Amino acid sequence: MPQSVTGIQKQSCLYIVLIIIAAMGLAACTGGEENVPGEAIDTQENTAEAEPAYGVDPVTGESFGPEAPDFTLTTMAGEPFKLSAHRGEVVVLNFWATWCAPCREEIPDFVELQEELDDEGVQFVGVSLDEEGFEVVRPFAEEFKINYPLVVDDGAVAEQFGAIYALPTTFLINRKGQIVAHIPGMLTEDLLRPMLTDLIREGKA
C-alpha cells in the first residue's frame, strides 16, 4: 500500500492554519511524522502559503492547470466512479476521513452546494482515506445525508495527486479535466462558492 494519510493515527488529528486566497485561515487534520510521506507538518499550528487558486489564460480569461490524474474507484452504491467520465463538469474532489473534525465541519456545505449546483454541472466526490472503508463511511454518510458519490481509497489515488499532508484536502477540476485549485484545509461555502461560480461561467461563455 502506498504511504499516505491512511496510516495517520486518529490521536494525531489537529488543526493547522493555512493562508489561502485573501489570507483566510483554514483548519486541517494532520498526522505524525512517521506516517506522512515527504516533509511532515509540525504538530502545532502552522501558517503556509497554498498553491495559487487559479491559473488564468490572459487571452481567454479561462482557468487552466495540469491534467487531473484519472482513476476509477467503486462508490458506496457499488457503481464505478471514473474521474474522466465527468469531463465537461466542474468536479470538487475532496480527500477526507470520518475521524477528521474539519472534514465534518465542511461536509454540510458540500451537501448544500451539490444540491444547489447540480443542474449547473457541478459534481462533488468524496475520497475517504478511512482504513475501515465503507464500514465507517456508510453510517457517516447516512448521518450527514451526503448526496454525492463517496469512494474509498487505499492511498493509491491520493498518491497520484501528490503528497497529501493534511485532511481535508480538496482539488477543483475544471470542465477540461484540469486541476485549477489545490486547497489543503477546511473549505467554507464563502470561499468555495465564488470559485465554483467562476468555473461554471467558463462553460457558458
C-alpha positions, 0 to 999 in steps of 0.5 A: 500500500502506498504511504499516505494519510491512511496510516495517520493515527486518529490521536494525531488529528489537529488543526493547522492554519493555512493562508489561502486566497485573501489570507483566510485561515483554514483548519486541517487534520494532520498526522505524525511524522512517521506516517506522512510521506515527504516533509511532515507538518509540525504538530502545532499550528502552522501558517503556509502559503497554498498553491495559487487558486487559479491559473488564468489564460490572459487571452481567454480569461479561462482557468487552466492547470495540469491534467487531473490524474484519472482513476476509477474507484467503486462508490458506496452504491457499488457503481464505478466512479471514473474521474474522466467520465465527468469531463465537461463538469466542474468536479470538487474532489475532496480527500477526507476521513470520518475521524477528521473534525474539519472534514465534518465541519465542511461536509454540510456545505458540500451537501448544500452546494451539490444540491444547489449546483447540480443542474449547473454541472457541478459534481462533488466526490468524496475520497475517504482515506478511512482504513475501515472503508465503507464500514465507517463511511456508510453510517457517516454518510447516512448521518450527514445525508451526503448526496454525492458519490463517496469512494474509498481509497487505499492511498493509491489515488491520493498518491497520484495527486501528490503528497497529501499532508493534511485532511481535508484536502480538496482539488477543483477540476475544471470542465477540461479535466484540469486541476485549477485549485489545490486547497489543503484545509477546511473549505467554507461555502464563502470561499468555495462558492465564488470559485465554483461560480467562476468555473461554471461561467467558463462553460457558458461563455 
